[in-house]
Amino acid sequence: MAAKNPSSAPRRTKKAVSAQPPMASPSMQTASNGNLQEEIRRRAYELYLQRGSTPGNESDDWLVAEREVLSRAASAGHSA
């Protein structure tokens, strides 16, 4: 019985990961909420300016803005 040669074993390669944008929340995917992403973008920019325009917290700004805008949209939807 021959010993297996490690160099002859099939190599496992890493799968390529495609860079896709994050999934939008369900409320952002509906046509009736058309400009939510634009509102979030504007609010995130306002937060950036309020912080003194210092880079490094873009993700935090976006998440805070998203939470605020989606919360307002949900409140407006419930009160209508």
PEGIZI-V545535 format. One record per helix or strand of 3 or more residues. SS is the DSSP state (hx for helix, st for strand). FROM is the first residue (numbers start at 0). LEN is the number of residues. If there is no record, write none. Layout:
# PEGIZI-V545535
[[SS	FROM	LEN] [SS	FROM	LEN]]
This chain:
# PEGIZI-V545535
[[hx	5	3] [hx	25	4] [hx	30	3] [hx	35	15] [hx	57	22]]
